């Protein structure tokens, strides 16, 4: 199992200089990855706080680190231009020397991430745009002639160069909310899954994962070379509780455990100390 840090792109972390500094601490503490949420608004005006663009932040992080994997978790393709995203992802993959992992989904909450900007928020349409966007991304990454004639996007025949540094492609993790099933059928087509409980703040638990992996395995035929990503909280102090948490996820097939670091959990000084303690000592 690999361990990483997962942070919002707002609040304490709405500061690109601080994110870059934290990334160095993440690497020095022995974590294997640093992942950033990708939200545009989220809150009503009364709860507004500082935000940072995660893609600009990831570029800075790529330059300030050497080993850790990095990426957005989760970027909503339906509110992006897929061809612009193709350029950004390939550029960041080369900048990081092949350390990028991309997490994609439909995005939430729809009212603040879509409707507030006059964009389509219907879940079915967002899902269609996600599927088309993924086809466009992987097609443009191929470095070969590619065209697309879909419901939401149309591309003339073209070639995008350079190709990503990673082969056969930049790893794609698909996000989705349990107990919905469609996101996990989609996830089976790519390189990993990053599920959450759609009934937030209810927690996502190992028995939920069992049902999800059955869906994915039925679609793929195997879970070999496939990433299963969950988020949670540990103390980093080698406690029995930490061991129990990690053991339960490991037995469920998890390949990446991401430590949730955000303002609802604790004050910034406490969060920073958790990062510096490194991965769970189990």
N, C-alpha and C positions, 0 to 999 in steps of 0.2 A: 504494500500500500504506500502511496505517495501522499505527502502532506503539503498543503498550501494555505495561503491567507486570502480571505475574500472580504473586500471593503466596499462601501458605497462610494459614489462620486459626488457626495454632498455632505453637509454638516462638517464635522472635524476634517473630513477628507476633501472638502471643496477648495483645496489649496494645492496647486500643482507642485510647488516647491516642497511642501511637506510630504506629498505622495512620493516624490522622487527620493527624499531622504529616508522615508519608511522602507522603500523598496531595497535600499542598501542594507537596512537592519534585518529585513526579511531574509535576504541572501546570507548575511553573516551568521544569522541564528540557525541556519541549516534547513529552512523550509525549501520545498521544491518548486513552489509556484506562487505568483502574486496576481490576483484577479480582481477586476474592478467592475462594479455595476455600471449599467448604461441607461440612466434616466435623464429626461429632459426637464421635467417639472415636478411630478409626484404630488406636491403639497398644494393646499389652498393658500391664498395670500397670507392668511394669518400665521401659518406655520412655515413660511418661506425661510430658506437658509442659503448659504453659498453653495454653488455647484461648480464642477469642473468638467470640461469635455474629456471623456475617458480615452479617446483615441489620441489626442494631443498628449495626455498624461502618459499613455503607454509608450509613445515615442520617446519621451524623456526618460522613462524607466528603462527602456531597451538600451539607451546609451549609458545609463548609470549602473547597470548590472552586467554580469557575465555568464551566469549559469542558470538562473531560475527561469522556468516557463512563465509566460505572461499572456494575458488576454482579457477581453471583455466578457462579462458573465451577467447578464445576457444582452446582446445587441438586437433590437427589434428590426429586422430587415424591412417590414412593411412601411416604416417611416424613413427609409433611406433609399437612395438611388442605387440599385445593385451594381451597376457598372462603376460608379464612384467608389463603392465599398470594395469592389474588386481591386481597384488601383491602391486603395489604402491598405488593404490586407497584405498584398504582395510587397508593397513598400516596407511595411512594418516587419514582415517576415525576413526580408533581406537585412533591414536595419538591426534586427535582433539576432541575426545569423541563425535563423531557423528555430527560434524558441517560441514562436507564436502558436497559441491555441485559440480558436474563436468559438464563442458560445452564441447561438442564435435562437430566437423565439419570436412570438407575435407581439410581446410587449404588454405591460400593465403598469398602472391602471389605465384603461382605455379613455376614461373621461379626461384625465390630465395629460396623458401622453399623446392623444390623438385629437379628441373633440376640441380641446382648448385651442388647437391650431387650425381648426377647420378641416381636419383630415378624417378619412373614413375610419370608424371605430368598430364596425360590425365584425364580430369574431370570425365568421365564415369568410368574409372577404380578406381580412388580415391573414388568415391561414392560407388562402389561395395565393396571396402576394408573397408570403413566406416561401411556399413551395416553388413558385416561379423564380423568386429571387435566388434560392439555393441552386436551382438549375443554371441560372445565368452565371452566378459566381463560379461554380465548378467548371462550367463551359469556358469562361474567359480565362480561368487559371490554367487551362490545358495548353495554352500557347499555340493552339491550332485554330483553323477556321471554325467560326461558331456564329450561329444566328438563332434568333428566338422569335416565334410568333405566338404569343400567349394572349390571354384575356386582358391582363393588366400591363404587360410590357411587350414591346416589339423592338428587336434589334436587327439591323442589317447584318449581312455577313461581315465578320471582322476578325482580326487577330490581335490579342493583347500580349505584349511582351514587356518585361521578362516574365517567365513562369515563377511561381513561388520557389524558394530555396528548398523547402521540404518536398519529399516525394513519398507517395504519389500525389499528395496535396497537403495543404495546411489542415491539421486535424480540426474537425467540426464536432462540437458538442451541442446537442439540441436540448433546450429547456422545455419543461412542460409541467402543468399542474395536475397532480393526482386528485380525484379519481377519473379525470378525462383520459380517454384511451388513444385518441387520434395523434396527440403529440408523440406518443411512444412508438406508434407504427412509423411515423416520420423519422424518429430517432434511429430506428433500425437500419435506415438507409445510409447512415453516416458513421461517425467514429466514436461517439460516446453520448451519454445521456446525463442530464443534470436536473433531476426532478425536485419539485417542491410540493407542499400541500397547498392546494388551491383554496383551502378553507383557512387561510392565515387569520389569526396567529396560532392555529393548531399546528403541532409539530409534525414533520415528516418522519416516519418511523420504519424500522427494518421490515416489518410485515407488509408495509405498503410496497416496498421495493420488490419483494418476492413476486407480487402480481405484475408489476411493471416489467420485470425481467422475463417473465413468461411470455408476455406480449412480444417483446423484442426478440427473444430466442425463437419463437414461432415464426417470426418474419425472416430472421437472418439464417436460422438453422444452427447457429453457434454464437457463443459470446467470446470466442477467442479473439485476442487483440482488440478488445472493445473496452472503452473507459466507462466506468460507472462512478458518478461524482455526487457526493452528498456534502452538505454543510452542517456544522454543529459547533458545540462549545466544549472545550476541555480546559483544565486548569494549568497543564504543563508541569505539574509538580510530582508526577509519578504516582498519583493516587490510585487506589483500587477502583474508584469511580471512573477515572480516565480509562483504565484498562478495560473495564466493562463496556464502556461506550465504543471504544475502538474495536474490541473483540466482536461485538455484536454486528458492527458494520462489515468487518472483515469476513465474518462467516456468511454474510449476506451477499458477498461478491464485490464489495466496493473496492475500486482501484485508486480513487483519490478522495481524501477527506480534507475539506476546506474549513479552516477555523473562521467562524463568523466574527468579524471585528466591526462593531458599529455602535452608534451612540445610545441605542436602546439597551445595550448590554451593560455598559459601565462608562465612567468618565474617561477622558482621553489618557490620563497618566496611567490608569489601570490597564487600559487596552494596550498601550505601548509596552508595558512590562510583560503582558502576555505574549506579545510578538517576540520579545527578546528572549523569553524562556525557550523558544524553539518548539518543534513538534512534540506531540504527546510522548512521554517517556514510558513506553509499554513494551 
